[in-house]
Amino acid sequence: MAAAYAHPLRSLSTPLPPTLVSPAKRLPQTLPLIIAGKSNPRISGRKLRVAVIGGGPAGSSAAEALARGGVETFLFERNPDAAKPCGGAIPLCMLEEFSIPPELIDRRVTRMKIISPSNLTVDFGKTLKPHEFISMLRREVLDSFLRSRAESAGATLVRSLVTGLDLPSSNSSSYVVHYTSDGSRGSLAVDVVVGADGANSRVAKFINAGDYACAIAFQERIKLPDDKMEYYENLAEMYVGNDVSPDFYGWVFPKCDHVAVGTGTVCSKQNIKLFQKGIRDRVSPKIRGGKVIKVEAHPIPEHPRPIRIRERVALVGDAAGYVTKCSGEGIYFAAKSGRMCGEGIVRASEGGERMVDEEDLKREYLREWDSKYFTTFKFLDILQKVFYGSNAAREALVELCGDEYVQRMTFESYLYKKLADGNRWEDAKMLINSIGSLIRCKVMEKDMEVFNDNRRVQMLV
């Protein structure tokens, strides 16, 4: 049995031991019997083996935590050089928590503007403290760094596309990961699988984890003339309105030598290019003379999957559905969920010495995650439903964002990833002002419709 695990990664062009290749309708029976809870047996002659599928922030963070904890870890990534379409904003707390080197940061945003459908503009950064900022970086840079760190911790990077997963037929069976690399096929027998392969997760499909609604994000990277780029040196902009998205927002985020201009939607995905034209029209004077250097699109999950753990398979990051409503933020929650899952497996397996089961994964990862972040996700879900449903509601949102108390509560929650402790009197005033703004802007809605009709006529002319 020990010999079967001596060389886990082989091409199928080389004969494999029976324990690594599963005949039709039969899975390898190589692992010790799994018994729930503290009675899980010790593993003899090797360590717990985990396959992490997907090498983004979620997968790399999981792989690093697993490898550092003594677990034999394999990190599968089909295209390490690819750049995922992403705004690239990360909160301040992530820099320290995940030891992100300052040289990875393209821009430190200290000013943010939010622009309403009628072009009411609010400076949304007046309450930032001198040391506070929003980090803007490129995903290809961050992802490469996190993968390299996972490798340094002891994880084995497998540059391959995962094509299949054989599920165990009993508690004593292993999972078998099938993959292709440079035209050759291979298989790997493992004890646990962590699915970190994004919104279109194959791992989720393999375990029938259920579907969820996905938004689509569309983004153009635009290289600007120096004078235009100087304007966005430390400034990010958010635009709301039916012209840029019926249920999300458009953005202009600064990068090292270009800006990312994009938008997203869940309810009208077929019109995403029309909404991209809308955001470009809104920012046209500021990006005039710019050259599009890259066009990107990617699905974004709208809510957690119905099932995030099944037996010895756990989902993290976008695969689990950990993207917040309102902001569409996912990088921090991807990395955090990956790390929490990896650390949970290490604890449950006592550093890779014991087998784990579904209850272990739920106890050490899923329940911890839900207790920490369920309220945050639910709160942002409610906010999106209230303020993103119509142009009148969006006008109310921008109006409210001019309030310094609202700004302070928003940035404290975003930068440090916890619901900020507010003042009861100020909270009451904020609630009253929110209701007042919604009522006032609802009354203005007919005027807004006339405004938008005139804008569309002008665009056609």
C-alpha positions as CSV (number, residue, x, y, z in Angstrom):
1,M,0.0,0.0,0.0
2,A,2.8,2.4,0.8
3,A,4.3,1.8,-2.6
4,A,1.1,2.9,-4.2
5,Y,1.6,6.4,-2.9
6,A,5.3,6.7,-3.6
7,H,4.9,8.5,-6.9
8,P,1.5,10.1,-6.9
9,L,1.8,12.1,-10.2
10,R,2.3,10.0,-13.3
11,S,1.2,10.1,-16.9
12,L,-1.3,7.5,-17.9
13,S,1.1,6.6,-20.7
14,T,3.1,4.8,-17.9
15,P,1.4,1.9,-16.3
16,L,0.0,2.8,-12.9
17,P,-0.4,0.6,-9.8
18,P,-4.0,-0.6,-9.4
19,T,-4.4,1.7,-6.4
20,L,-4.1,4.8,-8.6
21,V,-6.1,3.7,-11.7
22,S,-9.7,2.8,-11.1
23,P,-11.2,0.2,-13.4
24,A,-14.7,0.8,-14.7
25,K,-17.3,1.0,-12.0
26,R,-14.7,0.3,-9.3
27,L,-12.8,2.8,-7.2
28,P,-9.5,2.1,-5.4
29,Q,-9.8,0.8,-1.9
30,T,-6.5,2.1,-0.6
31,L,-7.3,4.3,2.4
32,P,-8.1,3.3,5.9
33,L,-11.7,3.1,7.1
34,I,-13.1,6.5,7.9
35,I,-15.0,6.7,11.2
36,A,-16.6,10.0,12.2
37,G,-15.3,12.3,14.9
38,K,-12.5,11.6,17.3
39,S,-12.3,7.9,16.4
40,N,-10.9,8.7,13.0
41,P,-7.9,6.4,12.6
42,R,-4.3,7.4,12.3
43,I,-2.8,7.1,8.8
44,S,0.1,4.7,8.7
45,G,3.3,5.3,6.6
46,R,2.2,8.7,5.1
47,K,0.3,11.9,5.7
48,L,-3.2,12.9,4.8
49,R,-3.3,13.7,1.1
50,V,-5.3,16.7,-0.3
51,A,-5.9,17.9,-3.8
52,V,-6.7,21.6,-4.1
53,I,-8.4,22.3,-7.5
54,G,-7.8,25.9,-8.6
55,G,-4.8,28.2,-8.0
56,G,-6.4,31.6,-7.4
57,P,-6.4,33.3,-3.9
58,A,-8.8,30.7,-2.5
59,G,-6.8,27.6,-3.7
60,S,-3.4,29.0,-3.0
61,S,-4.3,30.1,0.5
62,A,-5.8,26.7,1.2
63,A,-2.8,24.9,-0.2
64,E,-0.4,27.1,1.8
65,A,-2.2,26.4,5.1
66,L,-2.4,22.7,4.4
67,A,1.3,22.3,3.5
68,R,2.4,24.4,6.4
69,G,0.3,22.2,8.7
70,G,2.0,19.0,7.6
71,V,-0.6,17.8,5.0
72,E,0.6,16.3,1.7
73,T,-0.8,18.9,-0.7
74,F,-1.3,19.1,-4.5
75,L,-2.4,22.4,-6.0
76,F,-3.9,22.0,-9.5
77,E,-3.9,25.1,-11.8
78,R,-4.5,24.8,-15.5
79,N,-3.1,28.1,-16.6
80,P,-0.9,29.9,-14.0
81,D,-0.2,32.7,-16.4
82,A,-3.8,33.7,-17.0
83,A,-5.2,36.9,-15.6
84,K,-8.8,36.7,-14.2
85,P,-11.0,39.7,-15.0
86,C,-11.2,41.5,-11.7
87,G,-11.4,45.1,-10.3
88,G,-8.4,44.2,-8.1
89,A,-9.4,46.0,-4.9
90,I,-8.4,44.5,-1.6
91,P,-9.1,45.8,1.9
92,L,-6.4,47.1,4.2
93,C,-6.7,44.2,6.7
94,M,-5.7,41.7,3.9
95,L,-2.2,43.3,3.5
96,E,-1.2,42.4,7.1
97,E,-3.3,39.3,7.5
98,F,-1.9,37.6,4.4
99,S,1.5,39.3,4.4
100,I,1.0,41.0,1.0
101,P,4.3,42.8,0.0
102,P,3.8,46.5,-0.7
103,E,5.5,46.1,-4.1
104,L,2.6,44.1,-5.3
105,I,0.3,47.2,-4.9
106,D,-0.2,49.2,-8.1
107,R,-2.1,52.1,-6.5
108,R,-3.2,53.2,-3.1
109,V,-6.6,54.7,-3.5
110,T,-7.4,57.4,-0.9
111,R,-10.1,59.1,-2.9
112,M,-13.3,57.5,-4.2
113,K,-16.2,59.1,-6.1
114,I,-19.7,57.6,-6.5
115,I,-21.7,59.1,-9.3
116,S,-25.5,58.8,-9.5
117,P,-27.7,58.3,-12.5
118,S,-28.2,62.1,-12.7
119,N,-24.4,62.6,-12.3
120,L,-24.7,63.8,-8.7
121,T,-21.1,63.1,-7.5
122,V,-20.1,62.4,-3.9
123,D,-16.5,62.3,-2.6
124,F,-16.6,59.0,-0.7
125,G,-13.4,59.1,1.2
126,K,-13.4,62.1,3.5
127,T,-13.3,60.0,6.6
128,L,-10.2,57.9,5.7
129,K,-7.5,58.2,8.3
130,P,-3.9,59.1,7.1
131,H,-2.7,55.5,7.1
132,E,-5.9,54.1,5.4
133,F,-6.3,53.3,1.8
134,I,-7.7,50.7,-0.7
135,S,-5.1,48.7,-2.4
136,M,-5.4,48.2,-6.2
137,L,-3.5,45.4,-7.8
138,R,-3.6,43.1,-10.8
139,R,-4.9,39.6,-10.2
140,E,-2.1,37.9,-12.2
141,V,0.5,39.5,-9.9
142,L,-1.4,38.5,-6.7
143,D,-2.2,35.0,-7.8
144,S,1.3,34.3,-8.9
145,F,2.7,35.5,-5.5
146,L,0.2,33.4,-3.5
147,R,0.9,30.3,-5.6
148,S,4.6,30.7,-5.2
149,R,4.2,31.0,-1.5
150,A,2.1,27.8,-1.3
151,E,4.9,26.0,-3.2
152,S,7.5,27.4,-0.8
153,A,5.4,26.0,2.1
154,G,5.6,22.5,0.5
155,A,2.6,22.2,-1.8
156,T,3.2,20.6,-5.2
157,L,1.9,22.7,-8.1
158,V,0.4,20.6,-10.8
159,R,0.0,22.6,-14.1
160,S,-3.0,20.7,-15.4
161,L,-6.6,20.8,-16.2
162,V,-8.8,18.7,-14.0
163,T,-11.2,16.7,-16.1
164,G,-12.9,14.3,-13.7
165,L,-13.3,13.2,-10.2
166,D,-14.1,9.6,-9.2
167,L,-16.1,9.7,-6.0
168,P,-15.5,7.0,-3.3
169,S,-18.0,4.1,-3.2
170,S,-17.4,3.6,0.5
171,N,-15.8,5.2,3.5
172,S,-12.6,3.2,2.8
173,S,-12.2,4.5,-0.8
174,S,-10.1,7.3,-2.1
175,Y,-11.1,10.1,-4.5
176,V,-9.3,9.9,-7.8
177,V,-8.6,13.2,-9.6
178,H,-8.2,12.9,-13.4
179,Y,-6.3,15.6,-15.3
180,T,-4.6,16.4,-18.5
181,S,-1.3,18.2,-19.1
182,D,0.4,18.9,-22.4
183,G,-1.7,16.3,-24.2
184,S,-1.1,13.5,-21.6
185,R,-3.5,12.2,-19.0
186,G,-2.9,11.4,-15.4
187,S,-4.6,10.5,-12.2
188,L,-4.1,11.1,-8.5
189,A,-5.6,9.3,-5.5
190,V,-6.4,11.6,-2.6
191,D,-8.2,11.6,0.8
192,V,-9.7,15.1,0.6
193,V,-10.6,17.5,-2.2
194,V,-10.8,21.3,-1.9
195,G,-12.7,22.9,-4.8
196,A,-11.4,26.4,-5.5
197,D,-12.0,26.4,-9.2
198,G,-14.3,29.5,-9.5
199,A,-17.9,30.3,-10.3
200,N,-18.1,27.5,-12.9
201,S,-16.6,25.0,-10.6
202,R,-16.2,21.5,-12.0
203,V,-15.7,20.2,-8.5
204,A,-19.1,21.5,-7.5
205,K,-20.7,19.7,-10.5
206,F,-18.8,16.5,-9.6
207,I,-20.4,16.4,-6.1
208,N,-23.8,17.8,-7.2
209,A,-23.4,20.9,-5.0
210,G,-26.4,22.7,-6.6
211,D,-26.6,25.7,-8.8
212,Y,-26.6,29.4,-8.1
213,A,-27.3,32.6,-10.0
214,C,-24.2,34.1,-11.5
215,A,-23.6,37.7,-12.6
216,I,-21.2,38.5,-15.4
217,A,-18.4,41.1,-15.1
218,F,-17.1,42.7,-18.2
219,Q,-14.0,44.9,-18.1
220,E,-11.6,46.7,-20.4
221,R,-8.1,47.6,-19.5
222,I,-7.4,51.0,-21.0
223,K,-4.0,52.6,-21.2
224,L,-4.4,56.4,-20.9
225,P,-2.3,59.4,-21.8
226,D,-0.1,60.6,-18.9
227,D,-2.3,63.6,-18.1
228,K,-5.5,61.4,-18.0
229,M,-3.7,58.8,-15.9
230,E,-2.5,61.4,-13.4
231,Y,-6.2,62.2,-12.7
232,Y,-6.7,58.6,-11.6
233,E,-3.4,58.4,-9.6
234,N,-5.2,57.6,-6.3
235,L,-8.8,57.9,-7.3
236,A,-11.4,55.2,-8.0
237,E,-14.9,55.9,-9.4
238,M,-18.2,54.0,-9.1
239,Y,-21.1,54.8,-11.4
240,V,-24.7,53.7,-10.8
241,G,-27.7,53.9,-13.1
242,N,-29.7,51.8,-15.5
243,D,-27.4,52.8,-18.3
244,V,-24.4,51.1,-16.7
245,S,-26.2,48.2,-15.0
246,P,-29.7,47.3,-13.9
247,D,-28.5,45.7,-10.7
248,F,-24.9,46.5,-10.1
249,Y,-22.5,49.3,-10.8
250,G,-19.8,50.4,-13.2
251,W,-16.3,51.2,-12.2
252,V,-13.0,52.9,-13.1
253,F,-10.2,51.5,-11.0
254,P,-6.6,52.6,-11.4
255,K,-3.8,50.1,-12.1
256,C,0.0,50.4,-12.5
257,D,-0.1,52.0,-16.0
258,H,-3.7,51.8,-17.0
259,V,-7.3,51.9,-15.7
260,A,-9.8,49.1,-15.5
261,V,-13.2,50.2,-16.8
262,G,-16.0,47.7,-16.3
263,T,-19.5,46.8,-15.2
264,G,-21.6,43.7,-14.2
265,T,-25.1,42.4,-14.1
266,V,-27.0,39.3,-13.1
267,C,-30.5,40.0,-14.5
268,S,-29.5,41.2,-18.0
269,K,-26.4,39.3,-18.9
270,Q,-27.2,39.3,-22.6
271,N,-26.9,43.1,-22.6
272,I,-23.5,43.3,-20.9
273,K,-21.8,45.0,-23.9
274,L,-24.6,47.6,-24.0
275,F,-23.9,48.4,-20.3
276,Q,-20.2,48.5,-21.0
277,K,-20.9,51.1,-23.6
278,G,-22.9,53.0,-21.0
279,I,-20.0,53.2,-18.5
280,R,-17.6,54.2,-21.3
281,D,-20.0,57.0,-22.3
282,R,-20.3,58.2,-18.7
283,V,-16.5,58.4,-18.4
284,S,-15.7,59.4,-22.0
285,P,-14.1,62.8,-21.3
286,K,-11.8,61.3,-18.7
287,I,-10.5,58.4,-20.9
288,R,-10.4,60.1,-24.2
289,G,-7.3,59.2,-26.1
290,G,-6.9,55.9,-24.2
291,K,-6.2,52.6,-25.9
292,V,-7.8,49.3,-25.0
293,I,-5.1,46.8,-24.2
294,K,-7.2,44.0,-22.9
295,V,-10.9,42.9,-22.8
296,E,-12.0,40.5,-20.1
297,A,-15.2,38.8,-18.9
298,H,-15.9,36.4,-16.1
299,P,-18.9,35.0,-14.1
300,I,-19.4,36.1,-10.5
301,P,-21.6,34.1,-8.0
302,E,-24.5,35.9,-6.5
303,H,-25.0,33.8,-3.3
304,P,-23.5,30.7,-1.6
305,R,-24.1,27.3,-3.1
306,P,-26.8,25.1,-1.5
307,I,-24.1,22.6,-0.7
308,R,-20.5,23.6,0.2
309,I,-19.4,20.3,1.8
310,R,-20.2,16.8,0.7
311,E,-18.4,14.0,2.4
312,R,-14.7,14.8,2.1
313,V,-15.0,17.6,-0.5
314,A,-15.1,21.2,0.5
315,L,-15.8,24.3,-1.7
316,V,-14.1,27.7,-1.1
317,G,-14.0,31.1,-2.7
318,D,-16.1,31.7,-5.8
319,A,-16.8,27.9,-6.1
320,A,-18.6,28.2,-2.7
321,G,-20.3,31.5,-3.7
322,Y,-18.4,33.8,-1.4
323,V,-18.9,37.2,-3.3
324,T,-20.6,40.0,-1.5
325,K,-23.7,41.8,-2.9
326,C,-23.5,45.5,-3.5
327,S,-19.7,45.6,-3.9
328,G,-19.1,42.4,-5.7
329,E,-16.0,41.8,-3.6
330,G,-14.5,38.4,-3.6
331,I,-10.7,38.4,-3.3
332,Y,-10.5,38.7,0.5
333,F,-13.3,36.3,1.1
334,A,-11.7,33.8,-1.4
335,A,-8.3,33.9,0.4
336,K,-9.9,33.8,3.8
337,S,-12.2,30.9,3.1
338,G,-9.3,29.0,1.6
339,R,-7.1,29.6,4.6
340,M,-9.9,28.7,7.1
341,C,-10.7,25.5,5.2
342,G,-7.0,24.5,5.1
343,E,-6.4,25.3,8.7
344,G,-9.6,23.4,9.6
345,I,-8.4,20.3,7.8
346,V,-5.0,20.5,9.6
347,R,-6.7,20.7,13.0
348,A,-9.1,17.9,12.3
349,S,-6.3,15.6,11.0
350,E,-3.9,16.5,13.7
351,G,-1.3,17.8,11.3
352,G,-2.1,15.2,8.6
353,E,-1.8,12.2,11.0
354,R,-5.5,11.2,11.0
355,M,-8.3,10.8,8.4
356,V,-11.1,13.4,8.3
357,D,-14.7,13.2,7.4
358,E,-17.7,15.4,6.5
359,E,-18.5,16.3,10.1
360,D,-14.9,17.4,10.7
361,L,-15.0,19.7,7.7
362,K,-18.4,21.2,8.7
363,R,-17.2,21.7,12.3
364,E,-13.7,23.1,11.6
365,Y,-14.5,25.1,8.5
366,L,-18.1,25.6,7.4
367,R,-19.7,26.5,10.8
368,E,-16.7,28.8,11.6
369,W,-17.2,30.6,8.3
370,D,-20.9,31.0,8.7
371,S,-20.7,32.3,12.3
372,K,-18.1,34.8,11.2
373,Y,-19.6,36.1,7.9
374,F,-23.2,35.1,7.4
375,T,-24.5,38.4,8.9
376,T,-22.2,40.5,6.7
377,F,-23.4,38.7,3.5
378,K,-27.0,38.9,4.5
379,F,-26.8,42.6,5.3
380,L,-25.2,43.5,1.9
381,D,-27.8,41.3,0.2
382,I,-30.5,43.5,1.7
383,L,-28.7,46.7,0.8
384,Q,-28.5,45.7,-2.8
385,K,-32.2,44.9,-3.0
386,V,-33.1,48.2,-1.4
387,F,-30.7,50.6,-3.3
388,Y,-30.0,48.9,-6.6
389,G,-33.5,48.3,-7.8
390,S,-34.2,51.6,-9.6
391,N,-32.6,54.9,-10.5
392,A,-34.6,56.6,-7.8
393,A,-33.1,54.2,-5.2
394,R,-29.6,54.8,-6.6
395,E,-30.1,58.5,-6.3
396,A,-31.0,58.0,-2.7
397,L,-27.9,55.8,-2.2
398,V,-25.5,58.4,-3.6
399,E,-27.2,61.1,-1.5
400,L,-26.7,59.0,1.7
401,C,-23.1,58.4,0.8
402,G,-22.5,62.2,1.3
403,D,-23.1,61.7,5.0
404,E,-19.7,61.4,6.9
405,Y,-21.1,58.9,9.4
406,V,-22.3,56.7,6.6
407,Q,-18.8,56.9,5.0
408,R,-17.1,56.1,8.3
409,M,-19.3,53.0,8.9
410,T,-18.8,51.8,5.3
411,F,-15.1,52.1,5.2
412,E,-14.5,50.6,8.7
413,S,-16.6,47.6,7.7
414,Y,-14.9,47.3,4.3
415,L,-11.3,47.9,5.3
416,Y,-11.3,45.7,8.4
417,K,-13.9,43.1,7.3
418,K,-16.3,43.4,10.2
419,L,-19.5,45.2,10.8
420,A,-18.5,48.5,12.4
421,D,-19.8,49.4,15.9
422,G,-21.9,52.5,15.4
423,N,-23.5,55.1,17.7
424,R,-27.1,54.3,18.4
425,W,-28.2,57.9,17.9
426,E,-26.3,58.2,14.7
427,D,-27.7,54.8,13.5
428,A,-31.2,56.0,14.2
429,K,-30.5,59.3,12.2
430,M,-29.1,57.2,9.4
431,L,-32.2,55.1,9.2
432,I,-34.4,58.1,9.2
433,N,-32.3,59.8,6.5
434,S,-32.3,56.6,4.4
435,I,-36.1,56.4,4.5
436,G,-36.3,60.1,3.7
437,S,-34.0,59.8,0.8
438,L,-35.8,56.9,-0.6
439,I,-39.2,58.7,-0.4
440,R,-37.8,61.9,-1.8
441,C,-36.0,60.1,-4.7
442,K,-39.1,58.0,-5.4
443,V,-41.1,61.3,-5.9
444,M,-38.3,62.4,-8.2
445,E,-38.4,59.1,-10.2
446,K,-40.7,60.5,-13.0
447,D,-38.3,63.4,-13.4
448,M,-35.4,60.9,-13.6
449,E,-37.2,58.9,-16.3
450,V,-37.6,62.1,-18.4
451,F,-33.9,62.8,-17.8
452,N,-32.9,59.3,-19.0
453,D,-35.2,59.5,-22.0
454,N,-33.6,62.7,-23.1
455,R,-30.1,61.2,-22.6
456,R,-31.0,58.2,-24.8
457,V,-32.3,60.6,-27.5
458,Q,-29.1,62.5,-27.4
459,M,-27.0,59.3,-27.6
460,L,-29.0,58.2,-30.7
461,V,-28.5,61.6,-32.3
